[in-house]
Amino acid sequence: MTERVVREEIDKLAELLHVPAERVQHLAHLGYDNLLALRQRVTTSLADKYDEEHRRLRLYRRSVPLRVAVPLAAKILPPRLIGRAAASALDDSEMERALRVLSGMDPGLVADAAPYIDPRVIARFAHLAPPALVHGLMMELLRRNDFSTADLFADYLDESALGAGRAVNEPLITNVSDTARWVAAYRAIESARPDALFVDPLAARLAGERGRAIAEGPVAPRGGRSGWPQVVRTKLIDDLIVDSLAHGCDRVVNLAAGLDTRPYRMDLPAELLWHEADLPALLAEKDELLADEKPCCGLVRTPVDVTDTVALTAFLDAATEGAHRTLVITEGLLPYLTPTQVSALCGALRRPEIRWWLLDLYSPMMRQAVNLSMGRHLGSARWHFAPADGVRFFTGWTAVDTQSLFEAAARWNRSPKPLRLHAHLPGLGTPTKPGQLSLWSGAVRLQQDRFEG
């Protein structure tokens, strides 16, 4: 437990300083309490350093009503800046009104910025916050296991706040495993179409009542409730798997495999060995539901927390033994990880047995759009990873295939008609440099640089 909380504080300090966690790893010997105190001092120092720049935001803010300025800032500014500028950009007289506006927004947005807020600002203004805002923020921070940040607000959580929380419904999606059931429900819907892009006869069974409830509920925004983004992503990855097999792939490793059924529904070589890794409870559920089904190829399931680098390395040692052209799949995984966790995964996969890495990638604006439109339903399954430098984030890897989700959805008539008209516009960005304001998303196949040529 101690090692885990120290590691989490190191990650938070690295994010605060905007550096890789390895740059501050040498501070781990300080222990949790000292690291927490150091992070809070750094937060205070950064607030003082940039105070004048943040005060200039008042000049722009005063021309826009608070009820517009606060949600707009949440959409276009990174959480780091919002947290640091929380007090400087507002007069003291405006803070209470701003907090009232925040109380009507997704608590996850406030939780994103909370670790960067100067503790002195919390002490000055937290008592002005509506009880429901404090409760919602505390619950979100606790769901993220961010106990150190939650502790800063604990003194301002009173009985009325606790009462307010009892009226709030639990999110339909309580963890990342629920997203597997959600996606399975969309695969079942697609499979029933006469023009289905794929047929998954097991999807409905795996989705169950909970998966169907999520798919039929208000989680997705109105334009995405048919599940077309997940359906198109599934088809794009299907096609890239087939192409990898045609180019000599001799092993498949699916990390965070969830309720994926490709070893059962795809036409795969019988001699192929396919490994799946995911959390123990989800794999046990999957084993039970598919106990009477026979896969098309060799299939091995192993319970592994893929964010545990030591456990992942041991799993990869066994899963890739004897292979020369392994394809690793991380469909639907990376958005839920932090950049630090993705960097660690990137390094763990750079081994001679692995040639390709197949993943789905999104621009920062897409991450913001997902969290703004669905965040209150996602619980702990909010999105975190969406690099502004796109595929260039993955050191030691080169993108050999990039398939735009919007373009494929338009080609296959799955996206709403208005989106089909915009599928080829330059504003969607590119996977090599999506930037902060583009809407690029899609499937990417990376190849290790050691295999170039």
Salt bridges, closest charged atoms under 4 A:
GLU8 OE2 - ARG4 NH1 2.76
GLU9 OE2 - LYS12 NZ 3.61
GLU9 OE1 - ARG39 NE 2.91
ASP48 OD1 - ARG120 NH2 2.61
ASP51 OD2 - ARG55 NE 2.54
ASP91 OD1 - ARG58 NH1 2.91
ASP91 OD2 - ARG62 NH2 3.26
ASP92 OD1 - ARG124 NH2 2.85
GLU94 OE2 - ARG61 NH2 2.02
ASP106 OD2 - ARG382 NH1 2.77
ASP112 OD1 - ARG144 NH1 2.83
ASP112 OD2 - ARG382 NH2 3.14
ASP118 OD2 - ARG120 NH2 2.64
GLU140 OE1 - ARG143 NH2 3.05
GLU140 OE2 - ARG144 NE 2.82
ASP146 OD1 - LYS12 NZ 2.55
ASP178 OD1 - ARG181 NH1 2.84
ASP178 OD1 - ARG210 NE 3.06
GLU190 OE2 - ARG414 NH2 2.75
ASP195 OD1 - ARG193 NE 2.86
ASP195 OD2 - ARG414 NH1 3.53
ASP200 OD2 - ARG187 NE 2.71
GLU209 OE2 - ARG212 NH2 2.89
ASP238 OD1 - ARG262 NE 2.54
ASP238 OD1 - ARG265 NH2 2.93
ASP239 OD1 - LYS235 NZ 3.13
ASP243 OD2 - HIS247 ND1 3.49
ASP243 OD2 - ARG445 NH2 2.58
ASP260 OD1 - ARG262 NH1 2.92
GLU276 OE1 - LYS286 NZ 2.98
GLU276 OE1 - ARG301 NE 2.76
GLU285 OE1 - ARG181 NH2 2.65
ASP287 OD1 - ARG301 NH1 2.70
GLU293 OE2 - ARG205 NH2 2.92
ASP317 OD1 - ARG351 NH2 2.46
GLU331 OE2 - ARG233 NE 3.37
GLU331 OE1 - ARG262 NH1 2.78
GLU353 OE1 - ARG351 NE 3.24
ASP360 OD2 - ARG233 NH1 3.27
ASP401 OD2 - ARG445 NH2 2.33
GLU407 OE2 - HIS424 ND1 3.97
